[in-house]
């Protein structure tokens, strides 16, 4: 087990992850940001080395959550990789359980994760997770015409460190009472939007804020990916239609996709059947101590793309 701080170790983890998942293109810069710079704490990882070569790796990153009105230290299950030379030794389960045991001793109360259709059975049957629900996905058409009462902001280092970003986010109601949701703050949002993995944009309206990025859809069409809605202090519900329209105008896109759920943001669109999704995603959960509710009774109030590492 380790809290990844050594650069040689991080380089070895980068090499293994990219060898096992070559389509992932995880850079050292990204892993350094994800593993070592989160305001919620250093990652917790278990590694398996044989003859000086890293052959197995499992990682979680701490996340503060509000559950039952109280702040709880949770962890997001992330990267799991076992080299083909070490498969068939039960490393997946061994590394995972070792990580969970050490995490519990360091105050981690429970684990959330997002698993695809292929990996979900392994987490449920072999690691004691419960499948909470598939993450719903909706798509729709957006009118790319800007609103006078809204604004767009390209996210970069200058913006994240500006007075403008502080003022825009200071009026947000990050942590609404009720249900279980990740605990957000201005500092945490600033860190999350500094990820080197994506180019983000922030769209502001009197009802709240939307964070977006883009992807290329069928026939090369640009698609807005709605990553997370944050309500303002003055409203119960974000005006999602206004913010999607503002985002579409900024990105010059006619279509949007949104995955997840948020009690403060109801977005109308066409539900996409799971058979049409390239990798349907499932929200999974495992508690590590008795202070957390069982999976059958926990009620998640918000979980969107920005709550994990999809973008």
C-alpha positions, -999 to +999 in steps of 0.1 A: +000+000+000+012+035-006+001+071-008+016+079-041+042+106-037+074+091-053+078+101-089+094+068-099+064+050-085+040+073-103+059+068-136+057+030-131+019+033-125+016+054-156+034+028-178+013-001-164-020+017-169-011+027-205+001-008-213-030-025-200-053+002-214-036+017-244-067+035-255-068+055-222-037+077-229-031+086-193-003+111-189+021+116-160+007+151-156-029+138-153-020+111-128+000+137-108-030+160-107-055+132-098-034+112-073-014+139-055-032+173-058-068+167-047-078+189-017-095+158-002-062+140+001-036+118-016-046+087-034-044+053-017-030+026-039-018-010-037+008-022-061+023-056-070+059-058-082+077-088-095+114-088-105+114-051-102+085-046-126+051-032-116+025-057-127-005-048-106-021-015-095-053-005-077-061+031-067-088+051-048-088+089-043-105+104-012-137+124-016-156+143+010-193+136+009-223+149+027-243+119+040-272+122+064-263+159+069-227+151+080-194+153+062-179+119+056-146+109+041-153+085+013-132+073-017-137+070-054-125+037-068-105+045-099-077+027-118-073-010-117-047-027-139-032-062-139-005-070-164-010-101-186+021-116-170+004-116-136-031-126-144-047-157-129-032-150-094-062-133-079-044-100-079-076-079-087-093-090-055-061-090-034-050-055-043-085-042-039-091-057-005-057-045+007-065-010-004-098-010+013-083-023+046-057+004+047-082+031+036-105+021+065-076+026+089-071+060+076-107+072+081-123+062+048-159+053+056-171+040+023-164+037-014-182+048-045-173+038-081-185+039-116-182+005-134-189-004-170-211-034-179-181-058-181-165-049-147-197-045-126-202-082-119-166-084-106-171-055-082-205-069-070-197-106-067-160-105-057-156-072-039-188-068-020-201-037-038-238-031-044-251-018-078-270+013-068-283+021-103-273+025-139-265+061-146-292+075-169-282+093-201-303+118-219-296+135-252-313+164-269-313+193-294-302+227-281-308+261-298-273+277-300-285+312-293-270+331-264-290+347-236-285+383-225-288+372-188-261+346-190-223+344-195-197+320-208-162+315-194-133+295-209-117+276-181-079+281-178-055+288-150-060+326-153-098+323-149-096+297-121-073+321-101-093+352-110-116+373-088-143+366-114-143+329-107-144+335-070-174+358-073-193+335-097-189+305-074-194+323-041-231+325-048-235+288-055-253+265-030-227+236-033-242+213-007-280+211-005-294+192+025-309+158+020-295+127+003-260+117-003-238+138-026-202+147-030-192+177-008-181+206-031-164+239-023-148+267-043-113+252-038-125+217-048-142+230-079-110+250-088-089+218-085-114+197-104-115+222-133-077+223-135-076+187-148-053+184-177-075+158-193-101+181-207-108+217-219-138+229-198-162+258-200-183+274-173-217+289-181-234+312-155-270+322-151-289+337-122-302+302-113-268+285-112-238+273-131-232+246-157-198+230-164-193+216-199-169+201-224-174+188-259-172+156-279-176+147-315-208+129-324-221+112-355-211+127-388-186+148-370-212+170-352-200+188-321-219+177-290-221+196-256-213+173-227-231+186-197-208+177-167-225+192-137-251+217-126-246+238-094-277+258-082-274+294-069-284+303-033-316+319-045-333+290-063-345+255-057-340+244-093-314+253-119-328+266-152-312+238-171-328+248-204-312+283-202-278+270-194-278+243-221-288+269-246-260+292-234-235+263-236-247+254-271-241+289-283-206+290-268-196+257-283-215+262-316-233+229-311-268+218-318-268+187-295-261+178-259-256+147-237-260+145-200-255+115-177-264+112-140-289+128-118-292+160-096-321+168-073-315+205-081-315+202-119-340+185-141-329+183-177-354+172-204-341+151-232-345+117-249-334+088-227-308+068-245-312+030-244-283+013-228-278-009-259-269+023-279-243+035-253-206+026-261-200+018-224-231+019-201-220+031-166-232+019-133-230+036-099-217+011-073-212+015-035-196-003-006-195+009+030-164+003+052-178+010+086-211+011+105-214+049+104-227+047+068-262+036+057-266+003+039-268+003+001-305-005+004-312+027+024-288+053+011-303+079-011-280+096-036-292+131-044-266+141-070-240+122-091-229+135-125-199+133-149-179+159-128-182+137-097-159+110-112-132+108-138-150+104-171-139+138-183 
